[in-house]
Each structure stands twice: as structure tokens, then as C-alpha cells.
Amino acid sequence: MASMRIGAGVVAILVLISGGSLVAQQSKKKPPPPAPASGRPVKDIMDKTHKEKGALIFLVRDAENTEADLKALIDVYKQLNSLKPPTGDAKSWDNRTKAVLTALQELADKKGSVEKVRSVTDCKGCHDAHRVGGNSGK
């Protein structure tokens, strides 16, 4: 009977030790890698912020945005300005993105208007100049 208690005690200790090492091994696992970027940063940004009604750009253009939305869109255009255009003239890209940044900042500072933002965010003009395949989206 005493040997059964000792045997049960030994088994319990082994289970505790092996369980502890399993927990330690699990905590050493590497976190999953981030999802790979598509390699098309301008397209990724545009898909997230300009793709359809209700997107960030349309909230601002329709004067339905919050201050946080406006700040987020300013950050988006700062990022766009730092990237190379998918196609077309880099100087045109720089001029277009800076014009949008200026209009958005003026709106944030209460010195500009939504109409000015609308006028500088001409989708077709920018797509024809810088979107791969033009405005067709190809």
C-alpha cells in the first residue's frame, strides 16, 4: 500500500514536470508572421480608404466625417505623398497629393471648405494620370 502511494506520488510529480515543460515550450513559440503586403502599397491604401461609398474619403467629401476621420485622411495623404505613383509622372503625383493635403489641412484648421477638398480629389483625373490601366481599373 505504501509503495502504491509512492508510485502515485512519483507519477503525479512526473505529470506536473512534463506539464510545466509543455507550457514553457508553448510560450517560446514564435508569433505568426504578419500578413504579406501585396507589393502594391498605393492600391492597398486606395482600397481601404477610397474604394466605395462610406470610405474615409467620401465621409470627408460629403461632410459626414469626425475630426478623427479628417486626421486619418490627412495621414493617408501624407503616406501617399511619400510613395511613388504606380504609373505616370512623379511630379504630377507630388502636386496632386500635396494639393489634397493642403485642402484637408485647411479644412481641419477651419480655414477651408469641403468644396475645395472635392475639387482637388478628382478621382478620374488622378486615375487617368496614375492608375495602372487608367480609369478602367485594369
MARDREN-85299 format. One record per residue: residue number from 1; residue in three letters; z, x, y of N, C-alpha, C in turn; chain. Coordinates in Angstrom, 1 decimal. Atoms other than C-alpha are relative to their C-alpha. Layout:
NUM:ALA:Z:X:Y:Z:X:Y:Z:X:Y:A
...
This chain:
1:MET:0.0:0.8:-1.2:0.0:0.0:0.0:0.0:0.9:1.3:A
2:ALA:0.0:-1.0:-1.2:0.8:2.9:2.4:-1.3:0.7:0.1:A
3:SER:1.3:-0.6:-0.1:-2.5:4.5:1.5:-1.0:-0.9:0.6:A
4:MET:0.9:1.0:-0.6:-4.3:1.3:2.5:0.2:-0.1:1.5:A
5:ARG:-0.3:0.0:-1.4:-2.6:1.3:5.8:-0.6:1.2:0.7:A
6:ILE:0.5:-1.2:-0.6:-3.5:4.9:6.4:-1.6:0.0:0.0:A
7:GLY:1.5:0.2:0.1:-7.1:4.2:5.2:-0.5:-0.9:1.1:A
8:ALA:0.5:1.0:-1.1:-7.4:1.2:7.6:0.2:0.6:1.3:A
9:GLY:-0.3:-0.7:-1.3:-5.9:3.3:10.4:-1.1:1.0:0.3:A
10:VAL:1.1:-1.0:-0.2:-8.5:6.1:9.8:-1.3:-0.7:0.3:A
11:VAL:1.2:0.8:-0.3:-11.3:3.5:9.7:0.0:-0.5:1.4:A
12:ALA:-0.1:0.6:-1.3:-10.1:1.9:12.9:-0.2:1.2:1.1:A
13:ILE:0.2:-1.1:-0.9:-9.9:5.3:14.6:-1.5:0.5:0.1:A
14:LEU:1.4:-0.4:0.0:-13.4:6.2:13.5:-0.9:-1.0:0.7:A
15:VAL:0.8:1.0:-0.7:-14.8:2.9:14.8:0.2:0.1:1.5:A
16:LEU:-0.2:-0.2:-1.5:-13.2:3.5:18.2:-0.7:1.2:0.5:A
17:ILE:0.7:-1.2:-0.5:-14.5:7.0:18.4:-1.5:-0.2:0.0:A
18:SER:1.4:0.2:0.0:-18.0:6.0:17.4:-0.5:-1.0:1.0:A
19:GLY:0.3:0.9:-1.1:-18.0:3.1:19.8:0.1:0.6:1.3:A
20:GLY:-0.1:-0.7:-1.3:-16.9:5.3:22.6:-1.2:0.9:0.2:A
21:SER:1.2:-0.9:-0.2:-19.7:7.8:22.0:-1.3:-0.8:0.2:A
22:LEU:1.2:0.9:-0.3:-22.2:4.9:21.9:0.0:-0.4:1.4:A
23:VAL:-0.1:0.4:-1.4:-21.0:3.7:25.3:-0.4:1.2:0.9:A
24:ALA:0.3:-1.2:-0.8:-21.3:7.3:26.6:-1.5:0.3:0.0:A
25:GLN:1.4:-0.2:0.1:-24.8:7.6:25.3:-0.8:-1.0:0.8:A
26:GLN:0.7:1.0:-0.8:-25.9:4.3:26.9:0.1:0.3:1.5:A
27:SER:-0.2:-0.3:-1.4:-24.5:5.4:30.2:-0.9:1.2:0.5:A
28:LYS:0.9:-1.2:-0.3:-26.7:8.6:30.0:-1.5:-0.4:0.1:A
29:LYS:1.4:0.4:0.0:-29.9:6.6:29.7:-0.5:0.0:1.4:A
30:LYS:0.6:-0.1:-1.3:-32.3:7.1:32.5:-0.4:-1.4:0.4:A
31:PRO:0.5:1.3:-0.5:-33.1:4.1:34.7:-1.5:-0.1:-0.2:A
32:PRO:1.4:0.1:0.2:-36.5:2.6:34.2:-0.8:0.5:1.2:A
33:PRO:0.8:-0.5:-1.1:-39.2:4.2:36.3:-0.5:-1.2:0.9:A
34:PRO:0.5:1.1:-0.9:-40.4:2.2:39.4:-1.4:-0.4:-0.4:A
35:ALA:1.4:0.5:0.3:-43.5:0.1:39.0:-1.0:0.9:0.7:A
36:PRO:1.0:-0.8:-0.6:-46.5:2.2:39.7:-0.7:-0.7:1.1:A
37:ALA:0.7:0.6:-1.1:-48.2:1.7:43.0:-1.5:-0.1:-0.4:A
38:SER:1.4:0.2:0.4:-51.8:0.6:42.9:-0.9:1.1:0.5:A
39:GLY:0.8:-1.0:-0.6:-53.0:3.6:44.8:-0.8:-0.5:1.2:A
40:ARG:0.6:0.6:-1.1:-54.2:1.2:47.5:1.0:-0.6:0.9:A
41:PRO:-1.1:0.5:-0.8:-51.4:1.0:50.0:-0.3:-1.0:1.0:A
42:VAL:0.4:1.0:-1.0:-53.3:-0.9:52.7:-0.1:-1.4:-0.7:A
43:LYS:0.2:1.3:0.7:-54.3:-3.6:50.2:1.3:-0.5:-0.4:A
44:ASP:-1.4:0.5:0.4:-50.7:-3.8:48.8:0.7:-0.6:1.2:A
45:ILE:-0.7:0.5:-1.2:-49.3:-4.3:52.3:-0.7:-1.3:0.5:A
46:MET:0.7:1.2:-0.5:-52.0:-6.8:53.3:0.3:-1.2:-1.0:A
47:ASP:-0.2:1.1:0.9:-51.5:-8.8:50.1:1.4:-0.6:0.2:A
48:LYS:-1.4:0.5:-0.2:-47.7:-9.0:50.8:0.2:-0.7:1.3:A
49:THR:-0.3:0.5:-1.3:-47.9:-9.8:54.5:-1.1:-0.8:0.7:A
50:HIS:1.1:0.7:-0.7:-51.3:-11.3:55.3:-0.8:-0.9:-0.9:A
51:LYS:0.8:0.6:1.0:-52.6:-13.0:52.2:-0.3:-1.5:0.2:A
52:GLU:0.2:1.5:0.0:-52.1:-16.7:52.6:1.0:-0.6:1.0:A
53:LYS:-0.8:0.8:-1.0:-50.6:-19.4:54.8:1.5:0.2:-0.4:A
54:GLY:-1.5:-0.2:0.3:-46.8:-18.8:55.1:0.3:1.5:0.0:A
55:ALA:-0.2:-1.4:0.0:-47.3:-15.0:55.0:0.6:0.4:1.4:A
56:LEU:-0.7:-0.5:-1.2:-45.5:-12.9:57.6:-0.9:-0.1:1.3:A
57:ILE:0.9:0.0:-1.2:-48.5:-12.6:60.0:-0.2:-1.4:0.5:A
58:PHE:0.3:1.4:-0.4:-49.1:-16.3:60.0:1.3:-0.7:0.6:A
59:LEU:-1.2:0.5:-0.6:-45.4:-17.0:60.8:0.0:0.4:1.5:A
60:VAL:0.0:-0.5:-1.4:-45.8:-14.9:63.9:-1.1:-0.7:0.8:A
61:ARG:1.1:0.6:-0.7:-49.2:-16.2:64.8:0.2:-1.5:0.3:A
62:ASP:-0.3:1.4:-0.2:-48.0:-19.8:64.5:1.3:-0.2:0.7:A
63:ALA:-1.3:0.1:-0.8:-44.8:-19.1:66.5:1.1:-0.7:-0.9:A
64:GLU:-1.0:0.6:0.9:-42.7:-20.1:63.4:0.9:1.1:-0.5:A
65:ASN:-0.8:-1.1:0.5:-41.0:-16.7:63.0:1.4:0.1:0.5:A
66:THR:-1.3:-0.3:-0.5:-37.5:-15.5:63.3:-0.1:1.4:0.7:A
67:GLU:0.0:-1.3:-0.6:-36.6:-12.3:65.2:-0.1:1.1:-1.2:A
68:ALA:0.1:-0.9:1.2:-36.2:-10.6:61.7:-1.5:0.1:-0.5:A
69:ASP:1.5:0.0:0.4:-39.8:-11.7:60.8:-0.8:0.9:0.9:A
70:LEU:0.8:-0.8:-1.0:-41.1:-10.2:64.0:0.3:1.5:-0.1:A
71:LYS:-0.4:-1.4:0.2:-39.2:-6.9:63.4:-0.7:0.5:-1.2:A
72:ALA:0.6:-0.4:1.2:-40.5:-6.8:59.9:-1.5:0.2:0.1:A
73:LEU:1.4:-0.2:-0.3:-44.1:-7.3:61.1:-0.3:1.2:0.8:A
74:ILE:0.2:-1.3:-0.8:-43.7:-4.5:63.6:0.1:1.2:-0.9:A
75:ASP:-0.2:-1.0:1.0:-42.5:-2.3:60.8:-1.3:0.2:-0.9:A
76:VAL:1.3:0.0:0.8:-45.6:-3.3:58.7:-1.1:0.7:0.8:A
77:TYR:1.1:-0.6:-0.8:-48.0:-2.4:61.5:0.3:1.5:0.3:A
78:LYS:-0.3:-1.5:-0.2:-46.2:1.0:62.1:-0.4:0.7:-1.3:A
79:GLN:0.4:-0.6:1.3:-46.8:1.7:58.4:-1.5:0.0:-0.1:A
80:LEU:1.5:0.1:0.0:-50.4:0.5:58.6:-0.6:1.1:0.9:A
81:ASN:0.6:-1.0:-0.9:-51.0:2.7:61.6:0.1:1.4:-0.6:A
82:SER:-0.2:-1.4:0.5:-49.7:5.8:59.7:-1.0:0.2:-1.2:A
83:LEU:0.9:-0.2:1.2:-52.2:5.2:56.8:-1.5:0.1:0.5:A
84:LYS:1.4:-0.1:-0.2:-55.9:6.0:56.6:-0.6:-1.4:-0.3:A
85:PRO:0.6:1.3:0.3:-58.2:3.0:56.7:-0.7:0.1:-1.4:A
86:PRO:0.7:0.0:1.3:-59.7:2.0:53.3:-1.5:0.4:0.2:A
87:THR:1.3:-0.4:-0.3:-63.1:2.4:54.9:-0.2:-0.2:1.5:A
88:GLY:0.3:0.1:-1.4:-64.6:2.7:58.4:0.6:1.2:0.8:A
89:ASP:-0.4:-1.1:-1.0:-63.7:4.8:61.5:1.5:0.0:0.2:A
90:ALA:-1.4:-0.2:-0.2:-60.2:6.2:61.7:0.5:-0.3:1.4:A
91:LYS:-0.4:0.3:-1.4:-60.2:5.9:65.5:0.1:-1.5:0.2:A
92:SER:-0.1:1.5:-0.1:-61.0:2.2:65.3:1.2:-0.6:-0.6:A
93:TRP:-1.2:0.5:0.7:-58.2:1.7:62.8:1.2:0.3:0.8:A
94:ASP:-1.1:-0.3:-0.9:-55.8:3.5:65.1:0.1:-0.9:1.2:A
95:ASN:0.1:0.9:-1.2:-56.9:1.5:68.1:0.4:-1.4:-0.4:A
96:ARG:-0.4:1.3:0.4:-56.6:-1.8:66.2:1.5:-0.2:-0.3:A
97:THR:-1.4:0.2:0.4:-53.2:-1.2:64.7:0.9:0.3:1.2:A
98:LYS:-0.8:-0.2:-1.2:-51.8:0.2:68.0:0.0:-1.3:0.9:A
99:ALA:0.1:1.2:-0.8:-53.1:-2.9:69.8:0.9:-1.1:-0.5:A
100:VAL:-0.9:1.0:0.7:-51.3:-5.1:67.3:1.5:0.3:0.3:A
101:LEU:-1.4:-0.5:-0.2:-48.1:-3.0:67.6:0.4:-0.3:1.5:A
102:THR:-0.4:0.2:-1.4:-48.2:-3.3:71.4:0.2:-1.5:0.3:A
103:ALA:-0.2:1.5:-0.2:-48.7:-7.1:71.3:1.3:-0.5:-0.6:A
104:LEU:-1.2:0.4:0.7:-45.9:-7.5:68.8:1.2:0.4:0.7:A
105:GLN:-1.2:-0.5:-0.7:-43.5:-5.3:70.7:0.2:-0.8:1.3:A
106:GLU:-0.2:0.8:-1.2:-44.2:-7.2:73.9:0.5:-1.4:-0.3:A
107:LEU:-0.6:1.3:0.4:-43.5:-10.4:72.1:1.4:0.1:-0.3:A
108:ALA:-1.4:-0.3:0.3:-40.3:-9.0:70.8:0.9:0.2:1.3:A
109:ASP:-0.7:-0.3:-1.2:-39.3:-7.9:74.3:-0.1:-1.2:1.0:A
110:LYS:0.2:1.2:-0.8:-40.2:-11.4:75.6:-0.9:0.2:1.2:A
111:LYS:0.9:-0.3:-1.1:-42.9:-9.9:77.8:-1.4:-0.4:-0.4:A
112:GLY:1.3:0.3:0.5:-45.9:-11.0:75.7:-0.1:-1.4:-0.5:A
113:SER:0.2:1.3:0.5:-47.3:-14.1:74.1:-0.6:0.0:-1.3:A
114:VAL:0.6:0.1:1.3:-48.3:-15.4:70.8:-1.5:0.0:0.1:A
115:GLU:1.4:0.0:-0.2:-51.8:-15.9:72.2:-0.6:1.4:0.0:A
116:LYS:0.5:-1.4:0.0:-52.1:-12.1:72.7:0.1:0.5:-1.4:A
117:VAL:-0.1:-0.4:1.4:-50.9:-11.5:69.2:-1.2:-0.5:-0.8:A
118:ARG:1.1:0.6:0.7:-53.5:-13.9:67.9:-1.3:0.7:0.4:A
119:SER:1.3:-0.6:-0.4:-56.3:-12.2:69.9:-0.1:1.4:-0.6:A
120:VAL:0.1:-1.4:0.5:-55.5:-8.7:68.6:0.1:0.0:-1.6:A
121:THR:-0.1:0.1:1.4:-55.0:-9.9:65.0:-1.2:-0.8:-0.5:A
122:ASP:1.3:0.6:0.4:-58.7:-10.9:64.4:-0.3:0.5:-1.4:A
123:CYS:0.2:-0.4:1.4:-58.9:-10.9:60.6:-1.4:0.4:-0.3:A
124:LYS:1.4:-0.3:0.3:-62.7:-11.0:60.4:-0.5:1.4:0.6:A
125:GLY:0.4:-1.3:-0.6:-63.2:-8.1:62.9:0.6:1.2:-0.7:A
126:CYS:-0.6:-1.1:0.7:-60.8:-5.9:61.1:-0.5:0.2:-1.4:A
127:HIS:0.6:-0.1:1.3:-62.1:-6.8:57.7:-1.4:0.6:0.0:A
128:ASP:1.4:-0.5:-0.1:-65.7:-6.2:58.7:0.0:1.5:0.2:A
129:ALA:-0.1:-1.5:-0.3:-64.7:-2.7:60.0:0.7:0.8:-1.0:A
130:HIS:-0.8:-0.8:0.8:-62.2:-1.6:57.5:0.3:-0.4:-1.5:A
131:ARG:-0.3:0.5:1.4:-62.0:-3.7:54.3:-1.2:0.5:-0.9:A
132:VAL:1.1:-0.4:1.0:-63.9:-2.3:51.3:-0.8:-1.2:-0.4:A
133:GLY:0.8:1.1:0.3:-66.8:-4.6:50.8:-0.1:-1.0:1.2:A
134:GLY:0.1:0.9:-1.2:-66.4:-6.1:54.3:0.9:-1.2:-0.2:A
135:ASN:-0.9:1.2:0.0:-65.0:-9.6:54.7:-0.2:-0.7:-1.3:A
136:SER:0.2:0.7:1.2:-66.3:-10.6:51.3:1.2:0.3:-1.0:A
137:GLY:-1.1:-0.3:0.9:-63.2:-9.0:49.7:-0.3:0.7:-1.3:A
138:LYS:0.4:-0.7:1.2:-65.1:-7.1:47.1:0.5:1.5:0.0:A
